[in-house]
Each structure stands twice: as C-alpha cells, then as structure tokens.
Amino acid sequence: TNNNASELGRIHKAAISIGYNPTYNNTVKTIEPHLIASRKHPCRHSSKCGETLFGDFYGEKIRVSVVGYLRPELPFEGLEKLIEAIKGDIVQSEMLGEGEDELVRMEKAWVESED
C-alpha cells in the first residue's frame, strides 16, 4: 500500500543520484530521487537542509526532469559523510529548482503537462 497517496500527482523538486553508489559498491546503476517538499509542507524537516520524509514510492510511476549537475559520484568514508553530502545536495538542488532560466521553465512546464 502507498502511504503517500496524497503526494501522487504533485510536483516536487528533487536531489537525484544517478549511478552505482560507490560507497556501497553497487554493480547496478540506479536513479534515486530524493523528493523535496515545499517549505511549509508537514513532511518537511526543520533541519538546516530541510529534508523531506515521505514514505517510499516503490511501484509508482514518477516523472523526473534533470535541470543541472551538482557533483560526481564519490565513495564516502562512512554513512555520516554520505548523509552530510546528501544534505548539501538537497540545499543546492532546491536552489537550482527555483531558478527562472529557460531550461528550468521548460522542464517545469513539461513535468506539469500530460505529455
């Protein structure tokens, strides 16, 4: 069952990891979007990066649009370093998603469309 039924059909910014996750020595490439809720959303944490704590969306269709690149995949020495980097990625991704350049506007329009 989906604990996030109210989130289906909504649009959120995201910090997205695309790759092999070298910290865990994965051999299969994955795409892992970390959804970022609006600042007033009840699932938004009040930490310095404001991470969002939705449940999972396994088995659901999602539409993902990439509008920027933050950093290469890196192996981290321990979970704490990985979490620190992800929190930084969340902050940067949110700022990138708030941009008003042509690419961001076009991608927002596509995500909101039925195409």
C-alpha positions as CSV (number, residue, x, y, z in Angstrom):
1,T,0.0,0.0,0.0
2,N,1.1,3.5,-0.6
3,N,1.5,5.8,2.4
4,N,1.9,8.8,0.1
5,A,-1.4,8.8,-1.8
6,S,-1.8,12.5,-1.2
7,E,1.5,13.2,-2.9
8,L,0.7,11.3,-6.1
9,G,0.2,13.9,-8.9
10,R,2.1,16.6,-7.1
11,I,5.3,18.3,-8.3
12,H,8.4,18.4,-6.0
13,K,11.9,19.5,-6.6
14,A,14.4,16.6,-6.1
15,A,18.1,15.9,-5.5
16,I,18.7,12.9,-7.8
17,S,21.5,10.4,-7.6
18,I,22.2,8.6,-10.9
19,G,24.9,5.9,-10.8
20,Y,26.4,3.0,-9.0
21,N,26.6,4.4,-5.4
22,P,30.3,3.6,-4.9
23,T,30.0,3.9,-1.1
24,Y,28.0,0.6,-1.2
25,N,30.0,-0.9,-4.1
26,N,26.8,-1.4,-6.2
27,T,27.2,-3.0,-9.6
28,V,23.8,-1.9,-11.0
29,K,23.1,1.7,-12.0
30,T,20.2,3.2,-10.2
31,I,18.2,6.5,-10.2
32,E,17.3,7.7,-6.7
33,P,15.3,10.9,-6.5
34,H,15.1,12.5,-3.0
35,L,11.9,14.5,-3.2
36,I,12.0,18.0,-1.6
37,A,8.6,19.2,-0.3
38,S,7.7,22.9,-0.2
39,R,9.0,24.7,2.9
40,K,5.5,24.7,4.6
41,H,4.8,21.0,3.9
42,P,4.2,18.9,7.0
43,C,6.7,16.2,5.8
44,R,9.5,18.8,5.6
45,H,12.0,18.5,8.4
46,S,13.2,21.6,10.3
47,S,16.9,20.9,9.9
48,K,19.4,23.1,8.1
49,C,18.7,21.4,4.8
50,G,15.0,20.8,5.3
51,E,15.0,17.2,4.1
52,T,11.6,15.7,3.3
53,L,10.5,12.5,5.0
54,F,7.9,10.9,2.7
55,G,7.5,7.2,2.7
56,D,8.6,5.2,-0.3
57,F,7.1,5.3,-3.8
58,Y,8.2,1.9,-5.0
59,G,6.0,0.6,-7.7
60,E,4.6,4.1,-8.6
61,K,5.2,5.9,-11.8
62,I,7.1,9.2,-11.4
63,R,8.2,11.8,-13.9
64,V,11.7,13.1,-13.4
65,S,13.3,16.1,-15.1
66,V,17.0,16.8,-14.6
67,V,18.0,20.5,-14.8
68,G,21.5,20.5,-13.5
69,Y,24.6,18.7,-12.3
70,L,26.0,19.0,-8.8
71,R,28.9,16.7,-8.4
72,P,30.5,13.3,-9.5
73,E,29.8,10.1,-7.7
74,L,32.2,9.7,-4.8
75,P,32.8,6.9,-2.3
76,F,32.4,8.3,1.2
77,E,34.1,7.1,4.4
78,G,31.1,6.2,6.5
79,L,27.4,6.9,6.5
80,E,27.7,10.2,8.3
81,K,29.9,11.7,5.5
82,L,27.4,10.4,2.9
83,I,24.4,11.9,4.7
84,E,26.3,15.3,5.1
85,A,26.9,15.3,1.3
86,I,23.3,14.4,0.5
87,K,22.0,17.2,2.8
88,G,24.3,19.6,0.8
89,D,22.9,18.2,-2.4
90,I,19.3,18.9,-1.2
91,V,20.1,22.6,-0.5
92,Q,21.8,23.0,-3.9
93,S,19.0,21.2,-5.7
94,E,16.3,23.3,-4.2
95,M,18.1,26.5,-5.2
96,L,18.6,25.1,-8.7
97,G,15.0,24.1,-9.0
98,E,13.9,27.7,-8.0
99,G,15.8,29.1,-11.0
100,E,14.0,31.0,-13.7
101,D,16.2,30.4,-16.6
102,E,14.7,29.0,-19.8
103,L,15.7,25.3,-19.2
104,V,14.1,25.3,-15.7
105,R,10.9,26.9,-17.0
106,M,10.7,24.5,-19.9
107,E,11.2,21.4,-17.7
108,K,8.7,22.7,-15.1
109,A,6.1,23.0,-18.0
110,W,6.9,19.5,-19.2
111,V,6.5,18.0,-15.7
112,E,3.2,19.7,-15.2
113,S,1.9,18.6,-18.6
114,E,0.1,15.4,-19.7
115,D,2.7,14.7,-22.4
